[in-house]
Amino acid sequence: MFLSVFEMFKVGVGPSSSHTMGPMVAAARFLDHLRAQPFTVSRLRATLHGSLAFTGIGHATDRATILGLAGFTPGTYEAEKAEAALSSIRADKAVEPEGLPRLAFDPEEDLRFDYGAPLPGHANGMVLQGLDAQGDVITEVTYYSVGGGFVLTAAELAEGQDKDSGPPVPYPFKSAAEMLAMAGDSGLSIAAMKRANEESRMSRAELEAGISRLWSVMEACMERGLASGGTLPGGLNVRRRAAAIHEALKREAGQNLAPPHIINDWISAYAMAVNEENAAGGQVVTAPTNGAAGVVPAVIKYWLTHVPLAQPSRLPDFLLTAAAIGGLIKYNASISGAECGCQAEVGSASAMAAAGLCAVLGGTPEQVENAAEIALEHHLGMTCDPVKGLVQVPCIERNGLGAIKAISAASLSLRGDGQHFVPLDAAIETMRQTGGDMSEKYKETSLGGLAVNVPNC
């Protein structure tokens, strides 16, 4: 089993990897499908199902779908160009993607929200259609946004193409138990095994450059969040708080009587800054999702800024270790809030961050696995219940607490020898089962929990 570090961490756009990035990717794939056809379509239609319909407006799924059909992609998204394109499409009722003729598309008529039963493959389903001049459907593809910006067609999902089908890698661990066994046999760290897997499919220079870009985007996102005030879009009138908290912390720095728990405020400010940017539709790195994008960068920032003797040169080890853990969770359970609740998003992110921090603080593979297990175990059962479908309440603060849990988990694991009662594999399987048993009301539909027990406007 192999999921690249660049699949677990993707440069994209907020507010949601499943509901914003995924539909944009699906629409771009549909354009490729149209380019490969021997016939020409005249009109496009998109229908959102399940969780994509219920929280689509709050997650900008409508905007993402429209822009994807116009040729935009998450990795190259430019906000100003996107706004201009949206205005033009709404006025002209057409899109003009590269390599295709002008295609009729009226967002008011051709973008539909189906609030009935979800499609059978996944809670996040969408159907994209190409119509002829008479209005008859001549081609149709069903796509599923399965979490973290990953997108599969219905056919790919049925064929199991969500699993790796590339050439073999040196250390193809599919479970934490296999990972530890391979580490023991090889004498390598988890990061070293992950690096060897990555370098079997790309050059070392490509790997290093890609990892450097990931942290550059993460850090830039955090810095924008720490410098921005005002109110987040969407109608809840949620105030940005990270910048004010950060300024207060800087003023208080160096005071002799500052209580030690203040470090938690620094960590929360770092995480909240990222997720406030995400909520505003800014550029973020999925880690492993947009809703949980603040956890990993906040823990990295804590390590680089507050931990004595932290070595920036070890950053690749952090992200490679985190990606290895995230890959296990995605392969054996889910990273999708619509599938398993927020335990699959912030819980997964916290486990990844805990593992990465433990690794760069000198943890053994056994201690790294223990750190990930502690963090994931203490997010089990967490629901996904965003108020008004926006990735704001409780999502923004939840990232801060997920980062704090990750640091605590890494610290606890380093106090032991790696031997512990609950294996990481058991925690992952428990998360999968819990997600399956969880009511749909608590899985990103905004039909239960906080979403219905606090005012929406």
C-alpha positions, 0 to 999 in steps of 0.5 A: 500500500502506498499513498504519497506524501503529496496525496496526504498533503495537497495545496488547495483552496478552502473551505473544504477538501471534500466539498470544495476541492473535491468537486472542483477536481471532479469537474476538471476530470469531467472536462478531460472526459469530454475532451476525449469523446468523439462527439461534442456536447452543447450544455453542462449539468451538475447535480449534487447529492448527499452531504454535498447537497446539504452543506454545499452552499456553506462549503462553497461547493456550488462555486467550486463546481462552477469554477471546475467546469470553467477549467479551474483546479485547486492547485493553481487557484487564483482568487481574483481570476476566479471571482472574475470568471464567476461573474462572467459565467453568471452573466453569460450563462456559459463556460469556455474551458480550454480545449472545448467549445463554448458550453451553455451552463446556467448556474441557476438552472444547471447546478442542482441540489438533490436533498434525497437519499445519497448516492450508493457509493459515498455520502459525497456524490455528484453527477456531471452530464453533457447534453446535446443541442436538443437538451438530451443527456449524451454522456454522464459520469458519477463522481465521489469526493471521498475525503482529503480532495481525493476523487473517484468515479463510480466505476473506479470506486467499484473496482477498488481503485482507491487503493494504490495500483502503481509499481511496488515500493520497498516498504509496502506496509498496510497496517501499523503492525506491518510498519513496525515489523518492517522498521524492526527488520530494516533498522530504519525509522518510519520517515526513512522507510517512507522516504524510500517509498517516495524515492522509488517513484520520484527523484530526491530533488523532486521530493525535497522541493515538494516538501519544501513547498508544502511547508512554505504554503502552510507557513504563508497561510498561517502568517496571513491568518495571524495578520488578518482581522475582521469577520469571516464570510458565510452569514454567521458573523464569526470574528477572526480571533487568531491575530488578536490572540497572537498580538496579546501573546507577543505583548505578554512574552517575557513576563516573569509570572506568565503561567506555563499553560499559556503555551496552549494559547500559542498553539491554538492561535497557530491552528486557528490562523490556518483555519480562519484562512481556510474558512475565508476561502484562502490557499491552504494545505490539506492535512489530511483535509481542509477542515483539519488543516490547522493541526499539523502546521500548528504543531510544526510551528510549536516545534520550530518556535518553542522547542529548544534545539529544534532543527528545521532540517528535520521537517521532511522527517516530520511530514513523511512520518505524518503522511505514513500515519495518515495513509494507514488511516485512509487505507483502513478507515477514512479521513472523510467527515461525511463518512466517519465524522470529525474523528476522521478529520481532526482525529486523523490530523492529530494522530499524524501530527503526534507521530511527526512530532514524536519522530523529530523529538527522537522517538523510536518507531514504537513510540511514534506508533504509540503517539499516533494511537493516543491522539486518535483514541482520544478523538474517537466518536467526535461528530462533524456538525458544522453550524450552517454547514460552514467550516467555522463553528466548531471547526476552527477552535477544534483544530487548536485542541487537536494540535494540543492533544497531538503534542500531549500524545507525543510527550506521553509516548516519549515518557514510555518505551513504546509498549502500550495496551491499545495498538494503533491498528485497533484504534483505526478499526474502532474509528471505522466502526464508530463512523459506520454506526454514527447517525448521518445527522452527525456526519457533515450534513449539519442536521444534528449536534451543534448545527441545530442547537445554536442560532444559525444567523 
